[in-house]
Amino acid sequence: DLVLTTFAHDTKTLYRNLGRGLFTDASQQAGLAAPTFEPMGWGTALFDADLDGKLDLFIANGHIYPQVDESPGLKETYKQKNQFFLNEGGTFRDVSATAGGGLQRAWSSRGLAVGDLDNDGDLDLVISNIDDVPTVLENRQRTGHHWVGFQLKKEGTNPFAIGARVVVEAAGRRQMREVRSGGS
């Protein structure tokens, strides 16, 4: 699946992968159209925040023009709250308001990176902000779900195994993740 951000007052788009190079716009059905309409989106990440096997969504938001703060009639702000959505099996629920203090402050955010910064098995976020320090969001989920880690290496010109694909099958479920070098 793919998530694309847009300018303010435009729905961020979730494209579901139908296979064979075909995608369909599933933003409305997934519950993302209305809550993503107003902010200006930048960085996105699909990642399993609560270790339930489903990819959750984070969107870094912030306007490009600081001057919008001087025009209250526009109903825009330069600094905007970032958004976090839990995947509930085909639909997403906005949990931004309850996901911790790091999401209660407005920033003018741009990109983000996802990784297990504290090596506890859940994925943390680092968000870049214009004219401000980065935001580090430590994932403190306590779902009790389990995780497995791999250290992939490759000899030669690709030591980080970029492009490698790991498939795990257990309890009738199949999950696939790829090692990627880029991000948002």
WOVEN-V328367 format. One record per residue. N is the residue number from 1. RES is the residue in three letters. PSI is psi in degrees with one decimal (none if undefined). NEAR is the number of other ideal C-beta (glycine too) atoms within 8 Angstrom. Layout:
N_RES_PSI_NEAR, N_RES_PSI_NEAR
This chain:
1_ASP_157.7_9, 2_LEU_144.4_7, 3_VAL_128.3_12, 4_LEU_134.9_8, 5_THR_167.0_10, 6_THR_178.3_10, 7_PHE_168.2_5, 8_ALA_152.9_9, 9_HIS_44.9_5, 10_ASP_138.4_7, 11_THR_131.8_10, 12_LYS_142.5_14, 13_THR_128.0_9, 14_LEU_116.8_13, 15_TYR_116.8_12, 16_ARG_135.5_8, 17_ASN_116.4_8, 18_LEU_-4.0_7, 19_GLY_163.6_5, 20_ARG_30.5_4, 21_GLY_12.6_4, 22_LEU_138.5_7, 23_PHE_152.9_9, 24_THR_144.9_7, 25_ASP_113.4_8, 26_ALA_18.5_10, 27_SER_-47.4_12, 28_GLN_-49.9_8, 29_GLN_-30.7_7, 30_ALA_-5.0_10, 31_GLY_19.5_10, 32_LEU_-17.4_14, 33_ALA_-55.6_9, 34_ALA_-50.0_6, 35_PRO_-16.6_9, 36_THR_2.2_13, 37_PHE_-47.1_8, 38_GLU_-47.7_6, 39_PRO_159.7_11, 40_MET_115.2_12, 41_GLY_150.5_12, 42_TRP_-97.3_13, 43_GLY_145.0_15, 44_THR_155.4_15, 45_ALA_129.1_11, 46_LEU_116.7_8, 47_PHE_157.1_9, 48_ASP_87.3_10, 49_ALA_-35.2_12, 50_ASP_13.2_10, 51_LEU_37.6_12, 52_ASP_4.7_8, 53_GLY_-5.5_6, 54_LYS_140.0_8, 55_LEU_120.2_8, 56_ASP_171.6_14, 57_LEU_133.9_15, 58_PHE_137.0_15, 59_ILE_126.0_17, 60_ALA_126.6_16, 61_ASN_157.8_12, 62_GLY_139.3_16, 63_HIS_163.2_13, 64_ILE_-17.4_4, 65_TYR_109.7_6, 66_PRO_-24.5_7, 67_GLN_-16.2_7, 68_VAL_-24.1_11, 69_ASP_-22.0_7, 70_GLU_-2.6_4, 71_SER_80.7_8, 72_PRO_-23.2_4, 73_GLY_-22.2_4, 74_LEU_-18.9_6, 75_LYS_39.0_5, 76_GLU_154.6_8, 77_THR_150.3_8, 78_TYR_-50.3_12, 79_LYS_133.2_8, 80_GLN_153.4_14, 81_LYS_139.9_11, 82_ASN_164.7_14, 83_GLN_142.2_14, 84_PHE_126.3_14, 85_PHE_129.0_16, 86_LEU_136.4_10, 87_ASN_120.7_12, 88_GLU_31.8_8, 89_GLY_51.5_5, 90_GLY_-24.3_6, 91_THR_156.5_9, 92_PHE_139.7_12, 93_ARG_126.5_8, 94_ASP_113.4_9, 95_VAL_17.8_9, 96_SER_-41.2_11, 97_ALA_-20.6_7, 98_THR_5.6_5, 99_ALA_5.9_8, 100_GLY_164.5_8, 101_GLY_-28.7_5, 102_GLY_-18.1_9, 103_LEU_2.3_13, 104_GLN_-14.5_7, 105_ARG_142.7_7, 106_ALA_141.0_6, 107_TRP_171.4_14, 108_SER_82.3_13, 109_SER_159.4_17, 110_ARG_-83.7_10, 111_GLY_172.0_11, 112_LEU_157.1_15, 113_ALA_147.4_7, 114_VAL_133.8_10, 115_GLY_162.9_7, 116_ASP_85.2_10, 117_LEU_-31.4_8, 118_ASP_11.2_6, 119_ASN_41.2_5, 120_ASP_6.0_5, 121_GLY_-18.3_8, 122_ASP_156.7_12, 123_LEU_132.6_10, 124_ASP_167.4_13, 125_LEU_144.0_13, 126_VAL_124.5_12, 127_ILE_130.5_15, 128_SER_139.1_11, 129_ASN_139.9_13, 130_ILE_131.9_9, 131_ASP_36.6_4, 132_ASP_169.7_7, 133_VAL_156.1_4, 134_PRO_153.6_8, 135_THR_127.2_12, 136_VAL_119.8_10, 137_LEU_106.8_11, 138_GLU_126.1_7, 139_ASN_116.1_9, 140_ARG_33.8_6, 141_GLN_146.4_8, 142_ARG_49.4_4, 143_THR_-20.5_7, 144_GLY_1.9_3, 145_HIS_154.2_7, 146_HIS_166.2_5, 147_TRP_162.8_7, 148_VAL_142.3_5, 149_GLY_148.9_6, 150_PHE_145.3_5, 151_GLN_104.8_4, 152_LEU_134.1_9, 153_LYS_153.1_7, 154_LYS_136.9_9, 155_GLU_153.9_4, 156_GLY_-139.4_5, 157_THR_-1.2_3, 158_ASN_63.6_8, 159_PRO_-19.6_8, 160_PHE_6.8_9, 161_ALA_37.8_10, 162_ILE_130.8_8, 163_GLY_-10.9_7, 164_ALA_147.6_9, 165_ARG_130.3_8, 166_VAL_128.5_10, 167_VAL_128.1_7, 168_VAL_129.4_8, 169_GLU_128.5_6, 170_ALA_142.8_5, 171_ALA_39.1_3, 172_GLY_7.6_3, 173_ARG_146.5_7, 174_ARG_128.6_6, 175_GLN_141.7_8, 176_MET_135.4_8, 177_ARG_150.0_6, 178_GLU_148.5_8, 179_VAL_123.6_12, 180_ARG_152.1_6, 181_SER_-15.1_5, 182_GLY_178.4_3, 183_GLY_-165.2_9, 184_SER_none_8
